[in-house]
Amino acid sequence: MILEAFSHELQAKYGKGEPSEKILHQWLLTIMQMSRPKTQVERVLHQEVMMVHMKGQVIFQGRSESGHGLLRSLYNYCKSYDHWQFSRWLHEIKASDFSVSI
């Protein structure tokens, strides 16, 4: 449920040049700054994840072991999405794209 919600966000914003981890950070920041979570996803994130301000930066930590697992899963999803996008790009290029004239 949460990965699905994040996947929609990632698909909508990925092609604009931002890394997937930054999209995840912005998505979590937007949800965690809500005073009244509306959806089930937002309520679960508010219950399982907390924002911590350290040295002028915002980081996210799990409130419990399940919160840690949730954040780990979201991060791993970002990495797998990056790898999938790279493999798609790699399969679409041809050897002639790398030809170098000397």
Residue frames relative to the residue before (quaternion, step in Angstrom):
aa qw qx qy qz dx dy dz
M 1.0000 0.0000 0.0000 0.0000 0.00 0.00 0.00
I 0.7152 0.4205 -0.2541 0.4971 3.59 0.84 -0.95
L 0.6440 0.5060 -0.3244 0.4734 3.58 0.97 -0.80
E 0.6300 0.5285 -0.3368 0.4587 3.58 1.02 -0.72
A 0.6516 0.5049 -0.3174 0.4688 3.59 0.94 -0.85
F 0.6768 0.4746 -0.2999 0.4763 3.58 0.95 -0.83
S 0.6184 0.5573 -0.3574 0.4234 3.60 1.02 -0.72
H 0.6149 0.5295 -0.3476 0.4697 3.60 1.06 -0.67
E 0.6512 0.5059 -0.3063 0.4756 3.58 0.98 -0.84
L 0.6690 0.5093 -0.2954 0.4536 3.56 0.91 -0.92
Q 0.6645 0.4976 -0.3082 0.4646 3.59 0.91 -0.85
A 0.6617 0.5167 -0.3085 0.4472 3.58 1.03 -0.75
K 0.8107 0.3130 -0.1339 0.4763 3.59 0.97 -0.81
Y 0.4885 0.7161 -0.4187 0.2708 3.61 1.18 -0.30
G 0.7052 0.5022 -0.2813 0.4140 3.61 0.83 -0.85
K 0.5992 0.6008 -0.3497 0.3971 3.58 1.23 -0.06
G 0.6719 -0.5612 0.2822 0.3923 3.56 1.19 0.46
E 0.5865 0.5651 -0.3884 0.4312 3.60 1.19 -0.02
P 0.4901 -0.6539 0.4774 0.3229 3.59 -0.98 0.73
S 0.6335 -0.5738 0.3659 0.3681 3.55 -1.13 0.64
E 0.6281 0.5369 -0.3512 0.4402 3.62 1.02 -0.68
K 0.6415 0.5103 -0.3264 0.4707 3.58 1.04 -0.70
I 0.6229 0.5190 -0.3370 0.4786 3.59 1.05 -0.74
L 0.6363 0.5179 -0.3235 0.4714 3.59 1.00 -0.80
H 0.6532 0.5169 -0.3161 0.4542 3.58 0.90 -0.90
Q 0.6773 0.4860 -0.2944 0.4673 3.59 0.88 -0.91
W 0.6363 0.5302 -0.3208 0.4594 3.58 1.02 -0.81
L 0.6732 0.4781 -0.2921 0.4825 3.58 0.90 -0.91
L 0.6361 0.5375 -0.3242 0.4487 3.58 0.97 -0.85
T 0.6496 0.5170 -0.3126 0.4615 3.58 0.94 -0.88
I 0.6905 0.4732 -0.2801 0.4699 3.57 0.90 -0.92
M 0.7003 0.4812 -0.2841 0.4442 3.59 0.87 -0.89
Q 0.6487 0.5108 -0.3236 0.4620 3.60 1.17 -0.42
M 0.4971 0.6423 -0.4356 0.3881 3.59 1.27 -0.11
S 0.3870 -0.7250 0.5161 0.2414 3.56 -0.89 0.88
R 0.7896 0.1373 -0.0730 0.5936 3.58 1.10 -0.64
P 0.2486 -0.7777 0.5575 0.1507 3.59 -0.22 1.21
K 0.3076 -0.7881 0.5148 0.1388 3.56 -0.89 0.98
T 0.7730 0.3413 -0.1848 0.5018 3.57 0.81 -0.96
Q 0.6644 -0.4904 0.3808 0.4160 3.54 -1.29 0.25
V 0.6151 0.5476 -0.3402 0.4539 3.59 1.01 -0.79
E 0.6744 0.4937 -0.2908 0.4656 3.58 0.86 -0.95
R 0.6562 0.5108 -0.3141 0.4580 3.60 0.96 -0.81
V 0.6512 0.5032 -0.3180 0.4707 3.58 0.96 -0.84
L 0.6567 0.5046 -0.3206 0.4597 3.60 0.90 -0.86
H 0.6433 0.5138 -0.3254 0.4650 3.60 0.98 -0.78
Q 0.6895 0.4800 -0.2792 0.4650 3.56 1.04 -0.72
E 0.7791 0.3877 -0.1791 0.4588 3.59 0.96 -0.83
V 0.7679 0.3083 -0.1458 0.5422 3.61 1.16 -0.55
M 0.0868 -0.7791 0.6172 0.0677 3.55 -1.13 0.66
M 0.4030 -0.6796 0.5607 0.2477 3.52 -1.26 0.59
V 0.0784 -0.7719 0.6302 0.0306 3.54 -1.02 0.86
H 0.2510 -0.7551 0.5891 0.1407 3.57 -0.89 0.99
M 0.0849 0.7923 -0.5949 0.1057 3.55 -0.64 1.20
K 0.8570 -0.0849 0.0264 0.5076 3.55 -0.77 1.11
G 0.7463 -0.4277 0.2193 0.4604 3.57 0.87 0.95
Q 0.6732 0.4398 -0.3004 0.5130 3.58 1.25 0.14
V 0.3475 -0.6997 0.5821 0.2254 3.51 -1.27 0.49
I 0.0140 -0.7729 0.6344 0.0024 3.54 -0.87 0.98
F 0.3446 -0.7304 0.5550 0.1996 3.54 -1.23 0.45
Q 0.0513 -0.7814 0.6220 -0.0021 3.53 -1.03 0.90
G 0.4831 -0.6417 0.5083 0.3105 3.52 -1.18 0.56
R 0.4443 -0.6880 0.5062 0.2702 3.55 -1.04 0.76
S 0.7788 0.1112 -0.0373 0.6161 3.56 1.19 -0.56
E 0.7266 -0.3977 0.3078 0.4682 3.55 -1.30 -0.08
S 0.6500 0.5038 -0.3263 0.4662 3.60 1.01 -0.71
G 0.6206 0.5278 -0.3389 0.4706 3.60 1.10 -0.60
H 0.6214 0.5210 -0.3305 0.4829 3.57 1.07 -0.76
G 0.6598 0.5119 -0.2989 0.4618 3.57 0.96 -0.88
L 0.6329 0.5362 -0.3204 0.4575 3.55 1.04 -0.81
L 0.6760 0.4773 -0.2943 0.4780 3.59 0.88 -0.90
R 0.6257 0.5296 -0.3303 0.4679 3.58 1.03 -0.78
S 0.6597 0.5072 -0.3051 0.4631 3.59 0.96 -0.85
L 0.6483 0.5070 -0.3195 0.4697 3.60 0.97 -0.80
Y 0.6532 0.5003 -0.3121 0.4750 3.59 0.97 -0.83
N 0.6595 0.5000 -0.3075 0.4696 3.59 0.93 -0.87
Y 0.6079 0.5397 -0.3484 0.4666 3.58 1.09 -0.67
C 0.6186 0.5379 -0.3374 0.4628 3.61 1.01 -0.79
K 0.6803 0.4929 -0.2884 0.4594 3.54 0.86 -0.96
S 0.6706 0.4851 -0.3108 0.4673 3.60 0.90 -0.84
Y 0.6172 0.5337 -0.3434 0.4650 3.60 1.08 -0.66
D 0.6322 0.5227 -0.3234 0.4717 3.59 1.01 -0.82
H 0.6643 0.4993 -0.3005 0.4681 3.58 0.91 -0.90
W 0.6455 0.5157 -0.3198 0.4637 3.58 0.97 -0.82
Q 0.6527 0.5049 -0.3144 0.4691 3.59 0.93 -0.86
F 0.6496 0.5113 -0.3169 0.4648 3.60 0.98 -0.81
S 0.6732 0.4855 -0.3152 0.4602 3.59 0.89 -0.84
R 0.5999 0.5390 -0.3578 0.4707 3.61 1.09 -0.62
W 0.6574 0.5006 -0.3054 0.4732 3.56 0.93 -0.91
L 0.6670 0.5237 -0.3027 0.4351 3.56 0.90 -0.93
H 0.6921 0.4708 -0.2821 0.4688 3.60 0.99 -0.75
E 0.6608 0.5151 -0.3100 0.4493 3.58 1.19 -0.39
I 0.6422 0.5231 -0.3431 0.4429 3.61 1.14 -0.39
K 0.3285 -0.7235 0.5752 0.1944 3.54 -1.28 0.46
A 0.6571 -0.5058 0.3808 0.4092 3.53 -1.26 0.35
S 0.6367 0.5471 -0.3350 0.4279 3.59 1.05 -0.70
D 0.5447 0.6133 -0.4021 0.4068 3.59 1.20 -0.31
F 0.7222 0.4214 -0.2285 0.4986 3.57 1.23 -0.47
S 0.4025 0.7287 -0.4825 0.2725 3.59 1.21 0.07
V 0.1591 -0.7762 0.6085 0.0434 3.49 -1.00 0.95
S 0.2482 -0.7555 0.5829 0.1666 3.56 -0.83 0.91
I 0.2188 -0.7911 0.5647 0.0856 3.52 -0.88 1.03
